[in-house]
C-alpha cells in the first residue's frame, strides 16, 4: 500500500471513531432519550415537561418549577424544559409515548386515565410526583338567569370548559350526583375568559369556573354583572368527597368575590399535580422530588401555587399512586408512613390554608 493509501485509510478510521464518540441516543424531540439515574451517570439528562396552553396556570407553574430545578440540580445533571401543550390529556398520552418525561395534569383527569375510564381508550400507567395547587371550581350564573341550584341547569346552556380539555371528567360526576344526566343540558365549550364573555352577552346561562382562589375569571365576572354563586347540595358534596379521592372540601371565604357575602362550601375538583410514567427511573424521580421539596419556598416565590408544596398537601392522595422514587423521599421525611401507602390523605382544609403553609 502506498503512503498516500495508508494516510487515507487512517483518516477514515479516525473519522469513524470521532463520529462514534460524538453520537448520543436521542428521543423523538432530538434530546437525550436515556433518563435513568444509574445508567446515565455523568451525562446531562434532558427532561421535557408538558404544561398546557398559554393563559392558564399550568404554563406559569411549570416554568417556575423548571427554573428552580435547573438552578438546583440533584446528583443528576438534568436540564428541564417546560413545553406548552393542549393540557392534561395530551400530556398523559405523550408521557406514555416517551415524548415527555414529566407533565402537569389535573388529578381528576389522571385518576380516570390510569383506570381507562370516562372516555379513555385504555389504562395509562402514570404515577404522581407531587400534588400542587387545588382547583376550586363551581357553577356561576347571571343573577337574572333563574338558576338557584344545580338541578336548575336542566335545559340550560352550560359552559363546561375548553374543547378537548377533559373537564367533563370532574364536571359530569358533579352534575350526576345532583340528579342530572349529562344530556339534560346543552354543553358549551370555552376558555374561562371566553366563558365570562358568553355569560355577559347572554350566549350562555351558566359556567363551571375555577382554579386557585381567587380565580381571575370569577373576579372578572363579578365586576361585570351580578352573579349567582350556584351552591352544591351539601349531601351531594359530601358523597362526591366520599366516592372520589380527587374531590376534597375547599371552602371559599366570604368576601373573596363581589357578592359572596357568606362562606361558600366548595370543592377542590382535582388538584394540579406533577406526574410521570410508571417506568421512569426511580433515582431520577427521587432526586426531582427531593429538589422540589427542598426548594419549595423558591418555587412559591415565582408562583403562589408553590405554597401548596407543604406537609399536608405534597403527598396528598388524589387516586393516582405515587412513583417509587417519590415514595422513597416522602418516607424519608415522614409524609408517607409505609411502602403500601402510596399516598396519605390529608385532612380537609380551605384553599387559602393549603396555599399559605
Secondary structure, DSSP 8 states (H G I E B T S, - for coil): --HHHHHHHHHHHHHHHHHHHH---B-TTSSB----TTTTTTS-EEEEEE---TTSHHHHHHHHHHHHHHHS--SS-EEEEEE--S-HHHHHHHHHHTS-SEEEEEHHHHHHHHHT-TT-SS---EEEEEE----EEEEEEEGGG---BGGGGTTSEEE-SSTTS-THHHHHHHHHHTT--GGGSEEE---HHHHHHHHHTTS-SEEEEEESSS-HHHHHHHHHS-EEEEB--HHHHHHHHHH-TT-EE--B-TTSSTT--S-B--EE---EEEEEETTS-HHHHHHHHHHHHHTHHHHHHH-GGGGG-STTTTT---SS-B-HHHHHHHHHTTSS--TT-S--------HHHHHH-
